[in-house]
């Protein structure tokens, strides 16, 4: 793998119609970079869940976009998904879903983030000064991948 390559950067309108092409593009990138089909498939699920959350909860305006930064390393994928930020109650649910061991209250949303947690090696939530929501995910190659 070429460790000196630039990360993949994708920006698309906050519209769910773009998500299938985005997740396929990143999953194909994983295969090109030497990761297994299983790793690629799991990456595709992670991208799908994070992008759907960004589209559903993130945009404050119709002009909102979702930004993805994806870097392939020797044994891992670093994925950063950024959206314009959502309502405070949605951000609080997101914090709870990411910070708790078992994920969000099972009677509410948060199941997608639980899937991301199970398929990844780590996940963290940040919010920048302009209110954008940023989720960072690390997926390490395992002996099964």
TINUSE-602352 format. One line per 5 residues: their letters; for each residue y, x, z of N, C-alpha, C, CB. Coordinates in Angstrom, 3 decimals, padded with zeros to 6 digits. Glycine has a CB too. Example, Ala and Ser with C-alpha at 12.3 -4.5 7.8 and 13.67 -1.06 7.14 Angstrom:
2
as) -005.690,013.190,007.800,-004.500,012.300,007.800,-003.300,013.200,007.800,-004.473,011.308,009.046  -002.250,012.850,007.080,-001.060,013.670,007.140,000.030,012.900,007.870,-000.598,014.084,005.725
end
This chain:
145
xxxxx) -001.190,000.828,000.000,000.000,000.000,000.000,001.246,000.867,000.000,000.002,-000.939,001.202  002.243,000.375,-000.589,003.502,001.097,-000.698,004.414,000.720,000.459,004.186,000.804,-002.046  004.491,001.572,001.456,005.292,001.281,002.645,006.794,001.391,002.373,004.906,002.223,003.773  007.181,001.961,001.261,008.593,002.107,000.955,009.165,000.939,000.157,008.810,003.376,000.204  008.322,-000.032,-000.146,008.813,-001.148,-000.951,009.754,-002.029,-000.147,007.647,-001.977,-001.483
xxxxx) 010.596,-002.711,-000.865,011.518,-003.657,-000.253,010.742,-004.898,000.178,012.667,-004.032,-001.233  011.193,-005.549,001.239,010.523,-006.795,001.621,010.785,-007.884,000.580,010.999,-007.263,003.018  009.888,-008.858,000.544,010.125,-010.024,-000.298,011.209,-010.860,000.369,008.811,-010.858,-000.517  012.173,-011.290,-000.394,013.217,-012.171,000.132,013.262,-013.408,-000.742,014.613,-011.457,000.173  013.139,-014.559,-000.109,013.151,-015.832,-000.829,014.156,-016.740,-000.138,011.720,-016.490,-000.873
xxxxx) 014.975,-017.401,-000.915,015.897,-018.395,-000.390,015.761,-019.632,-001.265,017.379,-017.862,-000.363  015.555,-020.785,-000.623,015.397,-022.020,-001.388,016.082,-023.176,-000.676,013.909,-022.337,-001.609  016.457,-024.221,-001.433,017.103,-025.383,-000.815,016.185,-026.038,000.215,017.505,-026.408,-001.890  016.767,-026.639,001.231,015.989,-027.322,002.280,015.367,-028.590,001.714,016.885,-027.661,003.508  014.369,-028.374,000.874,013.676,-029.462,000.200,012.191,-029.103,000.176,014.243,-029.701,-001.257
xxxxx) 011.363,-029.997,000.689,009.929,-029.733,000.799,009.255,-029.509,-000.557,009.256,-030.881,001.513  009.867,-029.953,-001.629,009.271,-029.767,-002.953,009.118,-028.294,-003.338,010.110,-030.473,-003.993  009.892,-027.415,-002.725,009.830,-025.983,-003.036,008.718,-025.256,-002.274,011.163,-025.334,-002.723  008.237,-025.846,-001.204,007.325,-025.147,-000.296,006.007,-024.727,-000.950,007.030,-026.023,000.887  005.337,-025.552,-001.748,004.077,-025.090,-002.348,004.219,-023.795,-003.160,003.519,-026.172,-003.238
xxxxx) 005.272,-023.682,-003.941,005.473,-022.463,-004.736,005.777,-021.263,-003.849,006.609,-022.664,-005.743  006.548,-021.475,-002.782,006.903,-020.383,-001.871,005.665,-019.868,-001.145,007.963,-020.849,-000.853  004.874,-020.774,-000.596,003.686,-020.330,000.154,002.690,-019.635,-000.762,003.008,-021.522,000.853  002.541,-020.115,-002.005,001.632,-019.484,-002.966,002.132,-018.095,-003.345,001.484,-020.358,-004.227  003.420,-017.954,-003.537,004.007,-016.659,-003.892,003.732,-015.620,-002.804,005.526,-016.801,-004.118
xxxxx) 003.937,-015.995,-001.552,003.713,-015.053,-000.452,002.227,-014.761,-000.278,004.299,-015.607,000.856  001.388,-015.782,-000.396,-000.062,-015.568,-000.284,-000.564,-014.646,-001.394,-000.812,-016.915,-000.336  -000.073,-014.845,-002.617,-000.452,-013.959,-003.718,000.028,-012.535,-003.463,000.118,-014.478,-005.045  001.204,-012.402,-002.857,001.709,-011.079,-002.497,000.787,-010.363,-001.527,003.092,-011.193,-001.897  000.208,-011.116,-000.605,-000.726,-010.517,000.363,-001.951,-009.949,-000.346,-001.163,-011.561,001.414
xxxxx) -002.478,-010.679,-001.315,-003.641,-010.201,-002.069,-003.266,-008.963,-002.881,-004.187,-011.313,-003.000  -002.117,-008.997,-003.534,-001.663,-007.853,-004.324,-001.513,-006.613,-003.441,-000.327,-008.176,-005.023  -001.091,-006.827,-002.192,-000.906,-005.705,-001.265,-002.210,-005.254,-000.606,000.092,-006.087,-000.192  -003.340,-005.848,-000.994,-004.632,-005.374,-000.527,-005.227,-006.138,000.645,-004.513,-003.972,-000.156  -004.618,-007.236,001.022,-005.189,-008.051,002.091,-006.253,-008.970,001.503,-004.086,-008.877,002.817
xxxxx) -007.177,-009.420,002.347,-008.294,-010.246,001.892,-007.840,-011.658,001.520,-009.369,-010.315,002.972  -008.718,-012.361,000.823,-008.449,-013.758,000.487,-008.304,-014.595,001.759,-009.572,-014.326,-000.405  -009.096,-014.295,002.771,-009.022,-015.023,004.039,-007.657,-014.809,004.698,-010.155,-014.572,004.991  -007.197,-013.571,004.721,-005.877,-013.255,005.272,-004.800,-013.987,004.477,-005.622,-011.722,005.253  -004.934,-013.970,003.159,-003.972,-014.621,002.285,-003.929,-016.129,002.554,-004.319,-014.349,000.815
xxxxx) -005.086,-016.747,002.683,-005.151,-018.183,002.939,-004.492,-018.523,004.276,-006.612,-018.665,002.926  -004.776,-017.737,005.296,-004.168,-017.981,006.608,-002.655,-017.760,006.564,-004.804,-017.066,007.670  -002.235,-016.784,005.791,-000.799,-016.554,005.607,-000.151,-017.761,004.940,-000.552,-015.281,004.767  -000.827,-018.320,003.964,-000.311,-019.493,003.265,-000.122,-020.668,004.231,-001.258,-019.892,002.122  -001.047,-020.846,005.158,-000.927,-021.914,006.158,000.272,-021.661,007.066,-002.219,-022.022,006.998
xxxxx) 000.442,-020.417,007.499,001.577,-020.067,008.363,002.893,-020.359,007.651,001.511,-018.576,008.778  003.017,-019.898,006.414,004.247,-020.119,005.637,004.498,-021.616,005.472,004.154,-019.431,004.244  003.457,-022.370,005.174,003.602,-023.810,004.991,004.137,-024.487,006.257,002.260,-024.426,004.593  003.557,-024.174,007.391,003.976,-024.802,008.652,005.419,-024.429,008.998,003.033,-024.384,009.800  005.753,-023.160,008.885,007.104,-022.725,009.245,008.156,-023.291,008.289,007.180,-021.198,009.253
xxxxx) 007.848,-023.318,007.006,008.811,-023.854,006.041,008.985,-025.362,006.209,008.364,-023.535,004.610  007.894,-026.076,006.448,008.012,-027.510,006.670,008.852,-027.812,007.904,006.633,-028.137,006.809  008.669,-027.040,008.976,009.509,-027.216,010.170,010.974,-026.928,009.842,009.027,-026.291,011.317  011.216,-025.861,009.082,012.595,-025.499,008.734,013.259,-026.605,007.923,012.623,-024.178,007.945  012.531,-027.185,006.994,013.089,-028.254,006.163,013.287,-029.522,006.989,012.170,-028.541,004.954
xxxxx) 012.322,-029.846,007.817,012.380,-031.096,008.572,013.438,-031.077,009.673,011.032,-031.388,009.178  013.533,-029.961,010.396,014.398,-029.920,011.573,015.649,-029.065,011.399,013.623,-029.412,012.737  015.668,-028.206,010.388,016.735,-027.229,010.292,018.038,-027.639,009.660,016.254,-026.133,009.584  018.012,-028.285,008.524,019.271,-028.454,007.793,020.258,-029.385,008.488,018.988,-028.978,006.417  021.483,-028.902,008.568,022.571,-029.743,009.084,023.303,-030.427,007.936,023.562,-028.904,009.923
xxxxx) 023.171,-029.855,006.751,023.843,-030.402,005.571,022.850,-030.414,004.417,025.121,-029.570,005.204  023.187,-031.146,003.396,022.323,-031.177,002.219,022.337,-029.844,001.490,022.752,-032.291,001.273  023.349,-029.024,001.731,023.434,-027.725,001.076,022.648,-026.645,001.823,024.885,-027.308,000.947  021.977,-027.001,002.917,021.242,-026.029,003.718,020.138,-025.359,002.926,020.659,-026.694,004.941  019.856,-024.123,003.292,018.780,-023.384,002.644,017.834,-022.824,003.700,019.347,-022.247,001.762
xxxxx) 016.638,-022.509,003.260,015.654,-021.811,004.069,015.543,-020.401,003.503,014.260,-022.553,004.072  015.576,-019.413,004.384,015.485,-018.015,003.965,014.221,-017.413,004.558,016.747,-017.206,004.404  013.509,-016.672,003.733,012.278,-016.018,004.178,012.363,-014.548,003.830,011.018,-016.670,003.533  012.029,-013.730,004.804,011.932,-012.292,004.610,010.503,-011.926,004.970,012.992,-011.492,005.480  009.802,-011.304,004.054,008.380,-011.014,004.232,008.142,-009.533,003.935,007.497,-011.921,003.307
xxxxx) 007.569,-008.851,004.907,007.291,-007.420,004.724,005.805,-007.167,004.977,008.175,-006.543,005.681  005.168,-006.534,003.991,003.768,-006.148,004.123,003.707,-004.715,004.622,003.007,-006.302,002.772  002.914,-004.502,005.651,002.693,-003.163,006.181,001.215,-002.828,006.013,003.131,-003.062,007.683  000.800,-001.645,006.444,-000.598,-001.239,006.288,-001.565,-002.262,006.872,-000.823,000.108,006.945  -001.312,-002.687,008.099,-002.244,-003.572,008.788,-001.649,-004.906,009.182,-002.761,-002.901,009.998
xxxxx) -000.482,-005.250,008.652,000.164,-006.468,009.129,001.149,-007.028,008.112,000.875,-006.200,010.438  001.502,-008.253,008.384,002.540,-008.959,007.649,003.598,-009.362,008.660,001.970,-010.207,006.877  004.849,-009.056,008.369,005.966,-009.529,009.186,006.680,-010.604,008.379,006.949,-008.350,009.584  006.839,-011.756,008.991,007.437,-012.898,008.318,008.584,-013.421,009.160,006.390,-014.007,008.060  009.751,-013.592,008.542,010.912,-014.143,009.229,011.374,-015.353,008.420,012.065,-013.070,009.388
xxxxx) 011.440,-016.501,009.089,011.901,-017.727,008.452,013.168,-018.165,009.163,010.806,-018.849,008.493  014.207,-018.394,008.392,015.526,-018.707,008.938,016.048,-019.987,008.296,016.517,-017.533,008.707  016.595,-020.878,009.127,017.196,-022.103,008.609,018.552,-022.315,009.274,016.266,-023.327,008.848  019.347,-023.271,008.776,020.710,-023.458,009.287,020.792,-023.908,010.740,021.415,-024.451,008.443  019.683,-024.217,011.361,019.698,-024.678,012.749,019.634,-026.185,012.797,020.946,-024.178,013.481
xxxxx) 019.093,-026.690,013.872,018.927,-028.130,013.998,019.674,-028.681,015.184,017.474,-028.479,014.108  019.323,-029.893,015.538,019.901,-030.541,016.704,019.365,-029.870,017.967,019.586,-032.062,016.706  020.122,-029.916,019.036,019.734,-029.242,020.276,018.374,-029.718,020.785,020.792,-029.470,021.345  018.098,-031.026,020.685,016.815,-031.528,021.179,015.651,-030.972,020.361,016.794,-033.061,021.147  015.846,-030.758,019.054,014.807,-030.162,018.227,014.598,-028.689,018.585,015.164,-030.304,016.744
xxxxx) 015.695,-027.981,018.843,015.581,-026.571,019.239,014.878,-026.436,020.583,016.970,-025.916,019.307  015.142,-027.358,021.504,014.480,-027.315,022.807,012.974,-027.532,022.650,015.079,-028.378,023.754  012.573,-028.484,021.808,011.149,-028.711,021.544,010.520,-027.468,020.917,010.954,-029.936,020.618  011.256,-026.823,020.016,010.772,-025.616,019.366,010.569,-024.500,020.384,011.745,-025.169,018.274  011.537,-024.329,021.277,011.401,-023.304,022.328,010.168,-023.557,023.185,012.657,-023.273,023.218
xxxxx) 009.969,-024.805,023.572,008.815,-025.155,024.405,007.521,-024.875,023.649,008.878,-026.642,024.836  007.459,-025.281,022.387,006.252,-025.084,021.591,005.921,-023.608,021.422,006.410,-025.736,020.229  006.926,-022.774,021.265,006.693,-021.346,021.073,006.415,-020.631,022.397,007.893,-020.710,020.383  007.098,-021.033,023.457,007.010,-020.310,024.721,005.823,-020.681,025.594,008.243,-020.527,025.486  005.225,-021.839,025.395,004.129,-022.231,026.260,002.800,-021.774,025.688,004.126,-023.736,026.466
xxxxx) 001.872,-021.512,026.561,000.564,-021.007,026.149,-000.187,-022.038,025.322,-000.264,-020.614,027.369  -000.091,-023.296,025.697,-000.862,-024.328,025.010,-000.067,-025.041,023.948,-001.375,-025.324,025.993  001.166,-024.652,023.736,001.991,-025.299,022.728,002.705,-026.506,023.291,001.153,-025.703,021.539  003.258,-027.301,022.410,004.067,-028.450,022.815,003.205,-029.548,023.411,004.853,-028.993,021.629  003.840,-030.466,024.086,003.197,-031.657,024.611,002.425,-032.306,023.467,004.242,-032.648,025.235
xxxxx) 001.158,-032.544,023.665,000.309,-033.021,022.575,000.650,-034.437,022.129,-001.134,-032.963,022.992  001.527,-035.122,022.853,001.940,-036.453,022.409,003.147,-036.375,021.482,002.262,-037.340,023.612  003.692,-035.195,021.290,004.863,-035.035,020.430,004.531,-034.090,019.286,006.073,-034.508,021.236  005.565,-033.666,018.589,005.354,-032.706,017.512,005.031,-031.347,018.119,006.600,-032.618,016.586  004.800,-030.370,017.292,004.492,-029.023,017.773,003.111,-028.564,017.372,004.620,-028.965,019.263
xxxxx) 002.331,-029.452,016.741,000.974,-029.071,016.343,000.980,-027.975,015.292,000.221,-030.278,015.818  001.940,-028.008,014.376,002.028,-026.980,013.345,002.291,-025.604,013.933,003.113,-027.329,012.354  003.149,-025.558,014.957,003.425,-024.270,015.609,002.208,-023.776,016.389,004.637,-024.393,016.550  001.405,-024.692,016.898,000.167,-024.287,017.572,-000.782,-023.653,016.554,-000.513,-025.506,018.272  -000.824,-024.192,015.350,-001.638,-023.602,014.281,-001.117,-022.202,013.950,-001.624,-024.505,013.010
xxxxx) 000.204,-022.067,013.827,000.797,-020.753,013.551,000.427,-019.778,014.661,002.340,-020.858,013.413  000.512,-020.222,015.903,000.170,-019.358,017.039,-001.281,-018.875,016.935,000.389,-020.111,018.375  -002.194,-019.793,016.578,-003.614,-019.427,016.485,-003.893,-018.451,015.349,-004.458,-020.671,016.298  -003.139,-018.555,014.258,-003.392,-017.724,013.080,-002.607,-016.420,013.070,-003.070,-018.497,011.844  -001.669,-016.263,013.987,-000.818,-015.069,013.977,-001.079,-014.206,015.207,000.666,-015.467,013.915
xxxxx) -000.443,-013.048,015.192,-000.563,-012.109,016.310,000.615,-012.207,017.259,-000.684,-010.687,015.794  001.653,-012.914,016.868,002.825,-013.071,017.715,003.896,-013.871,017.007,003.371,-011.715,018.130  004.690,-014.579,017.828,005.740,-015.428,017.274,006.883,-015.453,018.270,005.217,-016.875,016.972  008.110,-015.378,017.753,009.271,-015.474,018.634,010.381,-016.260,017.961,009.771,-014.080,019.028  011.197,-016.883,018.779,012.303,-017.705,018.320,013.611,-017.039,018.696,012.223,-019.125,018.913
xxxxx) 014.553,-017.037,017.758,015.900,-016.546,018.023,016.886,-017.525,017.427,016.114,-015.118,017.446  018.098,-017.471,017.924,019.183,-018.237,017.324,020.371,-017.295,017.235,019.527,-019.540,018.157  020.943,-017.172,016.026,022.063,-016.255,015.885,023.381,-016.942,016.255,022.128,-015.712,014.451  024.462,-016.210,016.198,025.776,-016.730,016.637,026.258,-017.923,015.824,026.813,-015.635,016.557  025.826,-018.007,014.580,026.252,-019.140,013.754,025.324,-020.349,013.905,026.314,-018.721,012.290
xxxxx) 024.376,-020.255,014.832,023.498,-021.382,015.130,022.244,-021.460,014.288,024.244,-022.628,014.968  022.024,-020.480,013.419,020.824,-020.495,012.600,019.593,-020.234,013.453,020.925,-019.460,011.478  018.523,-020.932,013.131,017.249,-020.752,013.812,016.438,-019.708,013.057,016.469,-022.098,013.917  015.874,-018.753,013.790,015.095,-017.673,013.191,013.762,-017.598,013.919,015.859,-016.304,013.262  012.676,-017.717,013.166,011.343,-017.555,013.741,010.718,-016.329,013.109,010.453,-018.827,013.516
xxxxx) 010.273,-015.411,013.967,009.615,-014.192,013.513,008.134,-014.289,013.859,010.263,-012.923,014.157  007.309,-013.996,012.873,005.856,-014.051,013.056,005.263,-012.734,012.578,005.227,-015.263,012.286  004.315,-012.242,013.349,003.550,-011.050,012.966,002.102,-011.488,012.801,003.686,-009.887,014.038  001.514,-011.151,011.675,000.086,-011.415,011.455,-000.568,-010.088,011.161,-000.155,-012.444,010.284  -001.409,-009.660,012.093,-002.113,-008.392,011.925,-003.470,-008.628,011.279,-002.280,-007.676,013.279
xxxxx) -003.860,-007.651,010.511,-005.194,-007.697,009.896,-006.230,-007.494,011.001,-005.349,-006.602,008.763  -007.235,-008.342,011.024,-008.307,-008.182,012.009,-009.558,-007.705,011.289,-008.581,-009.516,012.778  -010.593,-007.402,012.059,-011.838,-006.953,011.439,-012.458,-008.074,010.595,-012.837,-006.480,012.520  -012.072,-009.337,010.865,-012.579,-010.469,010.079,-011.823,-010.636,008.773,-012.492,-011.753,010.887  -010.581,-010.108,008.720,-009.750,-010.268,007.529,-010.075,-009.187,006.540,-008.260,-010.239,007.880
end
